[in-house]
């Protein structure tokens, strides 16, 4: 093996670094929780539970509503990943769909889908992109620090701007 070729360990490390960078630029965990929240909401209304000879069917009259809510939550999870600029809309929509799923689909997928979608929506609304790294000064000289009172635009120091009047 030559020094220029990448071994399997180097390829995996390179993939992990690129995935970490991709994951840090978007609300990854919010999208994942929202996507996972949609799955039980879609699944449980169509599930058959077999206990020996007894088959229990979870079907409700709102099965199509559950399917629509679950599919929308999965789509919103992917939207959070691939269109991070729409994260606030996707988060609010995920929270509203999670609340609607309580009534429509077996208590929101027996509370599992409801809680996952609710937490994912909240994470999406609260996520903000990180600040870009700042470049240090190129000339190597630090900016000079000026001692003395801090003056605002009208020539008064900060102490006189706090609402109290000076005596004297």
N, CA, C and O of each residue as an XYZ file, in Angstrom:
672
protein
N       0.839     -1.159      0.000
C       0.000      0.000      0.000
C       0.894      1.235      0.000
O       1.799      1.356      0.826
N       0.639      2.134     -0.913
C       1.470      3.327     -1.013
C       1.006      4.380     -0.009
O      -0.060      4.256      0.594
N       1.810      5.398      0.155
C       1.499      6.444      1.117
C       0.342      7.320      0.640
O      -0.307      7.976      1.456
N       0.071      7.343     -0.672
C      -0.994      8.191     -1.189
C      -2.369      7.554     -1.104
O      -3.371      8.269     -1.078
N      -2.445      6.255     -1.062
C      -3.759      5.616     -1.037
C      -4.312      5.623      0.382
O      -3.578      5.493      1.363
N      -5.594      5.774      0.454
C      -6.257      5.797      1.742
C      -6.697      4.394      2.113
O      -7.313      3.700      1.304
N      -6.393      3.981      3.301
C      -6.844      2.694      3.786
C      -8.286      2.783      4.246
O      -8.865      3.868      4.277
N      -8.868      1.648      4.603
C     -10.266      1.662      5.057
C     -10.473      2.523      6.299
O     -11.506      3.179      6.439
N      -9.502      2.521      7.191
C      -9.631      3.312      8.412
C      -9.620      4.809      8.085
O     -10.382      5.575      8.675
N      -8.768      5.227      7.157
C      -8.713      6.634      6.771
C      -9.976      7.067      6.045
O     -10.444      8.191      6.229
N     -10.535      6.180      5.216
C     -11.770      6.514      4.511
C     -12.929      6.668      5.486
O     -13.755      7.569      5.337
N     -12.990      5.796      6.477
C     -14.059      5.899      7.475
C     -13.888      7.169      8.289
O     -14.868      7.856      8.579
N     -12.652      7.489      8.660
C     -12.408      8.726      9.407
C     -12.757      9.954      8.602
O     -13.300     10.920      9.138
N     -12.449      9.926      7.307
C     -12.802     11.051      6.437
C     -14.315     11.191      6.313
O     -14.845     12.301      6.329
N     -15.009     10.056      6.190
C     -16.465     10.087      6.097
C     -17.071     10.622      7.386
O     -18.015     11.411      7.345
N     -16.538     10.203      8.531
C     -17.065     10.675      9.813
C     -16.862     12.170      9.988
O     -17.746     12.857     10.499
N     -15.697     12.690      9.568
C     -15.450     14.134      9.676
C     -16.391     14.924      8.773
O     -16.921     15.959      9.176
N     -16.597     14.437      7.558
C     -17.505     15.155      6.653
C     -18.950     15.070      7.148
O     -19.707     16.031      7.010
N     -19.342     13.917      7.728
C     -20.691     13.793      8.279
C     -20.858     14.710      9.480
O     -21.917     15.314      9.646
N     -19.838     14.826     10.320
C     -19.897     15.712     11.480
C     -20.058     17.164     11.039
O     -20.808     17.925     11.650
N     -19.349     17.544      9.974
C     -19.473     18.905      9.453
C     -20.878     19.136      8.895
O     -21.486     20.176      9.150
N     -21.393     18.166      8.133
C     -22.740     18.267      7.570
C     -23.775     18.365      8.683
O     -24.697     19.178      8.613
N     -23.618     17.533      9.712
C     -24.561     17.491     10.826
C     -24.545     18.787     11.621
O     -25.584     19.187     12.147
N     -23.410     19.450     11.726
C     -23.313     20.683     12.490
C     -23.902     21.887     11.795
O     -24.102     22.922     12.432
N     -24.186     21.787     10.505
C     -24.702     22.923      9.748
C     -26.220     22.924      9.622
O     -26.773     23.743      8.887
N     -26.896     22.032     10.318
C     -28.357     21.925     10.210
C     -28.911     21.346     11.505
O     -28.153     20.785     12.297
N     -30.212     21.467     11.739
C     -30.801     20.896     12.954
C     -30.968     19.385     12.806
O     -32.076     18.894     12.589
N     -29.865     18.656     12.926
C     -29.862     17.219     12.648
C     -30.747     16.438     13.614
O     -31.591     15.651     13.187
N     -30.558     16.653     14.913
C     -31.315     15.871     15.895
C     -32.793     16.234     15.852
O     -33.642     15.376     16.095
N     -33.112     17.466     15.553
C     -34.512     17.856     15.418
C     -35.162     17.109     14.259
O     -36.274     16.598     14.389
N     -34.466     17.046     13.129
C     -34.994     16.326     11.979
C     -35.130     14.841     12.246
O     -36.110     14.220     11.835
N     -34.145     14.264     12.936
C     -34.191     12.832     13.225
C     -35.347     12.500     14.161
O     -36.067     11.530     13.929
N     -35.532     13.286     15.211
C     -36.628     13.010     16.145
C     -37.989     13.221     15.486
O     -38.924     12.464     15.746
N     -38.108     14.233     14.644
C     -39.373     14.462     13.952
C     -39.670     13.329     12.985
O     -40.803     12.856     12.903
N     -38.662     12.899     12.261
C     -38.825     11.782     11.323
C     -39.214     10.513     12.070
O     -40.127      9.802     11.650
N     -38.531     10.222     13.172
C     -38.864      9.031     13.953
C     -40.223      9.151     14.628
O     -40.877      8.139     14.881
N     -40.658     10.377     14.923
C     -41.981     10.578     15.504
C     -43.101     10.277     14.531
O     -44.188      9.870     14.941
N     -42.850     10.472     13.249
C     -43.880     10.187     12.262
C     -44.094      8.705     12.023
O     -45.181      8.305     11.608
N     -43.093      7.884     12.272
C     -43.207      6.450     11.983
C     -44.240      5.731     12.843
O     -45.079      5.028     12.280
N     -44.237      5.862     14.179
C     -45.289      5.165     14.933
C     -46.684      5.742     14.693
O     -47.679      5.025     14.793
N     -46.757      7.022     14.380
C     -48.072      7.602     14.087
C     -48.633      6.992     12.804
O     -49.840      6.772     12.699
N     -47.766      6.718     11.829
C     -48.211      6.066     10.596
C     -48.501      4.586     10.812
O     -49.435      4.046     10.219
N     -47.714      3.928     11.651
C     -47.748      2.473     11.739
C     -48.907      1.932     12.568
O     -49.603      1.019     12.124
N     -49.128      2.472     13.752
C     -50.061      1.853     14.684
C     -51.499      1.747     14.201
O     -52.139      0.743     14.515
N     -52.059      2.700     13.465
C     -53.440      2.513     13.003
C     -53.606      1.352     12.020
O     -54.727      0.883     11.824
N     -52.545      0.885     11.409
C     -52.636     -0.208     10.441
C     -52.015     -1.492     10.966
O     -51.891     -2.458     10.213
N     -51.624     -1.531     12.221
C     -50.930     -2.689     12.769
C     -51.923     -3.742     13.251
O     -53.016     -3.424     13.718
N     -51.517     -4.994     13.127
C     -52.249     -6.119     13.685
C     -51.370     -6.747     14.755
O     -50.225     -7.108     14.483
N     -51.880     -6.879     15.938
C     -51.155     -7.487     17.036
C     -51.714     -8.891     17.236
O     -52.905     -9.055     17.499
N     -50.864     -9.896     17.112
C     -51.306    -11.272     17.239
C     -50.811    -11.839     18.560
O     -49.608    -11.871     18.819
N     -51.726    -12.278     19.380
C     -51.422    -12.924     20.657
C     -51.959    -14.355     20.599
O     -53.122    -14.601     20.918
N     -51.114    -15.285     20.194
C     -51.552    -16.673     20.041
C     -52.539    -16.780     18.894
O     -52.198    -16.507     17.743
N     -53.775    -17.180     19.213
C     -54.825    -17.290     18.201
C     -55.642    -16.005     18.066
O     -56.484    -15.887     17.175
N     -55.388    -15.051     18.949
C     -56.171    -13.830     18.974
C     -55.456    -12.727     18.184
O     -54.281    -12.456     18.428
N     -56.145    -12.105     17.257
C     -55.594    -10.997     16.484
C     -56.315     -9.713     16.896
O     -57.538     -9.603     16.803
N     -55.526     -8.758     17.349
C     -56.080     -7.471     17.753
C     -55.722     -6.466     16.673
O     -54.554     -6.316     16.314
N     -56.720     -5.786     16.161
C     -56.491     -4.799     15.115
C     -56.641     -3.404     15.714
O     -57.618     -3.119     16.406
N     -55.657     -2.530     15.439
C     -55.655     -1.181     15.996
C     -56.355     -0.178     15.092
O     -56.263      1.026     15.335
N     -57.037     -0.625     14.079
C     -57.628      0.268     13.085
C     -58.660      1.196     13.710
O     -59.464      0.803     14.556
N     -58.602      2.426     13.263
C     -59.581      3.421     13.700
C     -60.221      4.033     12.472
O     -59.794      3.775     11.347
N     -61.235      4.838     12.683
C     -61.872      5.502     11.554
C     -60.995      6.611     10.994
O     -61.226      7.076      9.878
N     -60.006      7.035     11.740
C     -59.127      8.113     11.294
C     -57.790      7.569     10.795
O     -56.763      8.232     10.937
N     -57.792      6.393     10.223
C     -56.545      5.788      9.733
C     -55.885      6.608      8.649
O     -54.660      6.730      8.628
N     -56.673      7.177      7.742
C     -56.075      7.990      6.682
C     -55.505      9.286      7.251
O     -54.478      9.769      6.775
N     -56.154      9.849      8.257
C     -55.613     11.044      8.908
C     -54.286     10.755      9.591
O     -53.374     11.582      9.568
N     -54.180      9.581     10.196
C     -52.920      9.185     10.834
C     -51.820      9.016      9.800
O     -50.675      9.407     10.030
N     -52.166      8.438      8.669
C     -51.188      8.245      7.600
C     -50.705      9.593      7.072
O     -49.511      9.777      6.838
N     -51.617     10.525      6.887
C     -51.232     11.850      6.391
C     -50.350     12.572      7.401
O     -49.346     13.172      7.019
N     -50.704     12.525      8.682
C     -49.900     13.187      9.708
C     -48.516     12.566      9.783
O     -47.521     13.283      9.880
N     -48.441     11.245      9.738
C     -47.144     10.584      9.804
C     -46.259     10.909      8.612
O     -45.066     11.170      8.770
N     -46.842     10.894      7.420
C     -46.061     11.228      6.220
C     -45.591     12.676      6.270
O     -44.451     12.969      5.909
N     -46.452     13.580      6.712
C     -46.044     14.982      6.825
C     -44.919     15.164      7.839
O     -44.013     15.965      7.610
N     -44.957     14.445      8.945
C     -43.875     14.547      9.928
C     -42.558     14.022      9.363
O     -41.501     14.597      9.621
N     -42.613     12.940      8.598
C     -41.390     12.428      7.964
C     -40.854     13.446      6.964
O     -39.648     13.687      6.914
N     -41.731     14.040      6.176
C     -41.301     15.054      5.204
C     -40.733     16.275      5.916
O     -39.745     16.848      5.457
N     -41.335     16.679      7.021
C     -40.806     17.814      7.783
C     -39.442     17.493      8.384
O     -38.588     18.373      8.485
N     -39.231     16.244      8.782
C     -37.915     15.851      9.275
C     -36.850     15.974      8.194
O     -35.751     16.464      8.453
N     -37.173     15.532      6.990
C     -36.229     15.687      5.878
C     -36.049     17.159      5.508
O     -34.959     17.570      5.108
N     -37.110     17.948      5.639
C     -37.004     19.381      5.360
C     -36.044     20.047      6.328
O     -35.267     20.915      5.931
N     -36.087     19.653      7.592
C     -35.154     20.221      8.568
C     -33.714     19.897      8.206
O     -32.818     20.704      8.452
N     -33.484     18.742      7.634
C     -32.122     18.349      7.246
C     -31.651     19.076      6.002
O     -30.543     19.611      5.975
N     -32.480     19.099      4.976
C     -32.007     19.545      3.663
C     -32.392     20.979      3.311
O     -31.859     21.524      2.344
N     -33.285     21.600      4.048
C     -33.643     23.010      3.859
C     -33.628     23.675      5.229
O     -34.679     24.023      5.768
N     -32.451     23.850      5.782
C     -32.369     24.345      7.157
C     -32.849     25.787      7.294
O     -33.067     26.251      8.413
N     -33.019     26.499      6.196
C     -33.559     27.861      6.287
C     -35.042     27.842      6.646
O     -35.562     28.835      7.156
N     -35.725     26.744      6.393
C     -37.153     26.626      6.722
C     -37.357     25.916      8.053
O     -38.415     25.332      8.288
N     -36.355     25.958      8.926
C     -36.402     25.188     10.166
C     -37.496     25.671     11.110
O     -38.105     24.853     11.799
N     -37.767     26.983     11.164
C     -38.785     27.491     12.081
C     -40.175     27.056     11.608
O     -40.992     26.608     12.413
N     -40.440     27.184     10.324
C     -41.726     26.716      9.790
C     -41.889     25.226     10.024
O     -42.941     24.781     10.483
N     -40.860     24.449      9.714
C     -40.946     23.000      9.881
C     -41.136     22.633     11.348
O     -41.874     21.698     11.657
N     -40.486     23.351     12.249
C     -40.629     23.069     13.668
C     -42.025     23.377     14.187
O     -42.601     22.586     14.935
N     -42.568     24.518     13.795
C     -43.918     24.880     14.227
C     -44.936     23.911     13.636
O     -45.868     23.496     14.325
N     -44.764     23.547     12.369
C     -45.676     22.591     11.739
C     -45.580     21.224     12.414
O     -46.597     20.552     12.583
N     -44.373     20.801     12.802
C     -44.207     19.520     13.489
C     -44.881     19.541     14.853
O     -45.496     18.553     15.255
N     -44.775     20.647     15.563
C     -45.433     20.758     16.875
C     -46.951     20.692     16.708
O     -47.629     19.992     17.461
N     -47.482     21.415     15.729
C     -48.931     21.398     15.511
C     -49.423     20.023     15.077
O     -50.468     19.566     15.539
N     -48.679     19.360     14.194
C     -49.077     18.017     13.771
C     -48.979     17.021     14.911
O     -49.795     16.104     15.004
N     -47.993     17.189     15.780
C     -47.885     16.302     16.937
C     -49.091     16.480     17.861
O     -49.618     15.504     18.394
N     -49.524     17.728     18.047
C     -50.698     17.970     18.884
C     -51.970     17.406     18.249
O     -52.825     16.867     18.952
N     -52.098     17.524     16.940
C     -53.267     16.982     16.246
C     -53.261     15.460     16.297
O     -54.322     14.836     16.327
N     -52.068     14.856     16.307
C     -51.987     13.396     16.319
C     -52.509     12.803     17.624
O     -52.874     11.628     17.657
N     -52.551     13.586     18.692
C     -53.137     13.077     19.937
C     -54.600     12.698     19.741
O     -55.062     11.684     20.262
N     -55.312     13.506     18.999
C     -56.742     13.279     18.795
C     -56.986     12.296     17.655
O     -57.885     11.460     17.735
N     -56.190     12.396     16.600
C     -56.475     11.661     15.375
C     -55.951     10.230     15.404
O     -56.646      9.324     14.943
N     -54.773      9.998     15.922
C     -54.169      8.675     15.727
C     -53.722      8.023     17.033
O     -52.558      8.121     17.420
N     -54.642      7.370     17.694
C     -54.335      6.550     18.873
C     -53.408      7.242     19.858
O     -52.345      6.720     20.192
N     -53.806      8.391     20.312
C     -53.002      9.186     21.254
C     -51.600      9.439     20.739
O     -50.627      9.294     21.480
N     -51.492      9.812     19.488
C     -50.202     10.177     18.904
C     -49.245      9.013     18.807
O     -48.072      9.154     19.153
N     -49.708      7.873     18.350
C     -48.839      6.704     18.281
C     -48.495      6.219     19.677
O     -47.343      5.897     19.971
N     -49.505      6.171     20.533
C     -49.341      5.779     21.941
C     -48.283      6.616     22.634
O     -47.427      6.091     23.346
N     -48.349      7.902     22.424
C     -47.494      8.925     23.037
C     -46.043      8.887     22.557
O     -45.315      9.856     22.775
N     -45.603      7.828     21.925
C     -44.210      7.750     21.462
C     -43.993      8.724     20.322
O     -43.091      9.559     20.382
N     -44.806      8.628     19.291
C     -44.683      9.523     18.145
C     -44.955     10.967     18.524
O     -44.294     11.880     18.031
N     -45.923     11.171     19.396
C     -46.256     12.526     19.850
C     -45.058     13.176     20.524
O     -44.694     14.302     20.187
N     -44.443     12.478     21.473
C     -43.316     13.059     22.211
C     -42.106     13.287     21.317
O     -41.446     14.321     21.421
N     -41.805     12.324     20.431
C     -40.663     12.499     19.532
C     -40.867     13.690     18.599
O     -39.955     14.494     18.402
N     -42.073     13.801     18.023
C     -42.342     14.911     17.108
C     -42.384     16.251     17.848
O     -41.941     17.266     17.310
N     -42.903     16.263     19.057
C     -42.969     17.499     19.831
C     -41.568     17.985     20.207
O     -41.270     19.173     20.083
N     -40.719     17.084     20.661
C     -39.345     17.460     21.017
C     -38.566     17.856     19.770
O     -37.810     18.827     19.798
N     -38.739     17.117     18.677
C     -38.055     17.465     17.428
C     -38.477     18.825     16.905
O     -37.636     19.592     16.437
N     -39.760     19.139     16.974
C     -40.233     20.453     16.540
C     -39.677     21.568     17.409
O     -39.295     22.626     16.908
N     -39.635     21.328     18.705
C     -39.065     22.336     19.608
C     -37.587     22.551     19.362
O     -37.112     23.687     19.396
N     -36.849     21.475     19.115
C     -35.430     21.610     18.796
C     -35.221     22.373     17.495
O     -34.283     23.161     17.373
N     -36.097     22.135     16.528
C     -35.962     22.817     15.245
C     -36.216     24.312     15.371
O     -35.514     25.118     14.760
N     -37.222     24.684     16.164
C     -37.516     26.100     16.345
C     -36.375     26.793     17.072
O     -36.051     27.939     16.762
N     -35.764     26.116     18.031
C     -34.733     26.764     18.844
C     -33.339     26.682     18.242
O     -32.429     27.336     18.752
N     -33.129     25.913     17.186
C     -31.796     25.763     16.607
C     -31.405     27.026     15.848
O     -32.232     27.633     15.167
N     -30.147     27.413     15.969
C     -29.619     28.551     15.227
C     -28.260     28.163     14.670
O     -27.490     27.481     15.345
N     -27.953     28.585     13.454
C     -26.641     28.236     12.889
C     -25.526     28.896     13.693
O     -25.692     29.995     14.221
N     -24.406     28.220     13.776
C     -23.261     28.750     14.502
C     -22.643     29.932     13.781
O     -22.794     30.092     12.570
N     -21.958     30.743     14.534
C     -21.279     31.900     13.947
C     -20.061     31.418     13.163
O     -19.375     30.494     13.600
N     -19.786     32.025     12.021
C     -18.599     31.617     11.265
C     -17.342     31.959     12.066
O     -17.332     32.933     12.819
N     -16.291     31.165     11.907
C     -15.070     31.449     12.667
C     -14.489     32.792     12.263
O     -14.474     33.148     11.084
N     -14.012     33.532     13.253
C     -13.443     34.855     12.986
C     -11.981     34.709     12.604
O     -11.275     33.830     13.098
N     -11.547     35.581     11.724
C     -10.156     35.575     11.283
C      -9.347     36.501     12.182
O      -9.761     37.636     12.420
N      -8.209     36.046     12.684
C      -7.378     36.946     13.493
C      -6.752     38.023     12.608
O      -6.710     37.892     11.385
N      -6.270     39.082     13.243
C      -5.637     40.181     12.497
C      -4.431     39.647     11.733
O      -3.647     38.858     12.260
N      -4.294     40.085     10.493
C      -3.238     39.544      9.643
C      -1.879     40.152      9.930
O      -0.858     39.509      9.684
N      -1.834     41.379     10.447
C      -0.533     42.005     10.664
C       0.118     41.569     11.974
O       1.283     41.892     12.207
N      -0.590     40.855     12.827
C      -0.020     40.338     14.049
C      -0.048     41.313     15.206
O       0.245     40.920     16.335
N      -0.392     42.584     14.968
C      -0.445     43.574     16.040
C      -1.847     43.573     16.646
O      -2.833     43.675     15.916
N      -1.948     43.459     17.977
C      -3.277     43.525     18.587
C      -3.801     44.953     18.544
O      -3.028     45.909     18.474
N      -5.103     45.086     18.587
C      -5.693     46.417     18.583
C      -5.369     47.108     19.897
O      -5.389     46.465     20.947
N      -5.068     48.406     19.865
C      -4.729     49.099     21.110
C      -5.953     49.241     22.005
O      -7.070     49.436     21.525
N      -5.728     49.141     23.306
C      -6.786     49.300     24.291
C      -6.647     50.690     24.887
O      -5.577     51.054     25.377
N      -7.716     51.465     24.850
C      -7.695     52.837     25.347
C      -8.318     52.849     26.727
O      -9.460     52.423     26.902
N      -7.580     53.331     27.699
C      -8.090     53.409     29.062
C      -8.876     54.697     29.236
O      -8.612     55.687     28.553
N      -9.832     54.686     30.141
C     -10.607     55.881     30.413
C     -12.088     55.570     30.395
O     -12.478     54.422     30.184
N     -12.910     56.567     30.613
C     -14.355     56.317     30.626
C     -14.855     55.990     29.226
O     -14.346     56.490     28.223
N     -15.861     55.139     29.196
C     -16.477     54.772     27.930
C     -17.513     55.829     27.600
O     -18.457     56.040     28.361
N     -17.342     56.485     26.482
C     -18.234     57.567     26.098
C     -19.208     57.076     25.054
O     -18.838     56.340     24.140
N     -20.452     57.484     25.194
C     -21.432     57.136     24.172
C     -21.420     58.213     23.104
O     -20.569     59.102     23.126
N     -22.342     58.142     22.184
C     -22.339     59.038     21.040
C     -22.512     60.499     21.394
O     -22.065     61.357     20.633
N     -23.148     60.831     22.531
C     -23.382     62.232     22.862
C     -22.328     62.777     23.829
O     -22.482     63.892     24.327
N     -21.276     62.030     24.104
C     -20.190     62.519     24.929
C     -20.359     62.255     26.411
O     -19.512     62.669     27.202
N     -21.433     61.574     26.818
C     -21.649     61.270     28.229
C     -21.173     59.862     28.521
O     -21.261     58.981     27.666
N     -20.671     59.648     29.724
C     -20.226     58.304     30.074
C     -21.439     57.421     30.380
O     -22.559     57.917     30.506
N     -21.206     56.107     30.499
C     -22.305     55.156     30.682
C     -23.040     55.360     31.999
O     -24.234     55.076     32.086
N     -22.344     55.849     33.029
C     -22.987     56.021     34.320
C     -24.077     57.078     34.267
O     -25.088     56.949     34.957
N     -23.899     58.107     33.478
C     -24.901     59.154     33.399
C     -26.078     58.765     32.516
O     -27.066     59.497     32.455
N     -25.993     57.624     31.829
C     -27.058     57.196     30.926
C     -28.026     56.224     31.592
O     -28.941     55.734     30.931
N     -27.852     55.926     32.897
C     -28.683     54.930     33.514
C     -29.961     55.484     34.113
O     -30.630     54.773     34.863
N     -30.327     56.714     33.819
C     -31.585     57.262     34.275
C     -31.459     58.186     35.465
O     -32.398     58.921     35.773
N     -30.334     58.170     36.134
C     -30.150     59.066     37.273
C     -29.468     60.331     36.796
O     -28.679     60.307     35.851
N     -29.776     61.440     37.458
C     -29.144     62.704     37.113
C     -27.942     62.927     38.001
O     -27.907     62.494     39.153
N     -26.983     63.592     37.459
C     -25.789     63.906     38.240
C     -26.068     65.095     39.158
O     -26.734     66.054     38.768
N     -25.567     65.017     40.340
C     -25.707     66.133     41.282
C     -24.447     66.973     41.193
O     -23.388     66.548     41.654
N     -24.541     68.131     40.620
C     -23.368     68.975     40.625
C     -22.951     69.503     39.362
O     -21.960     70.230     39.293
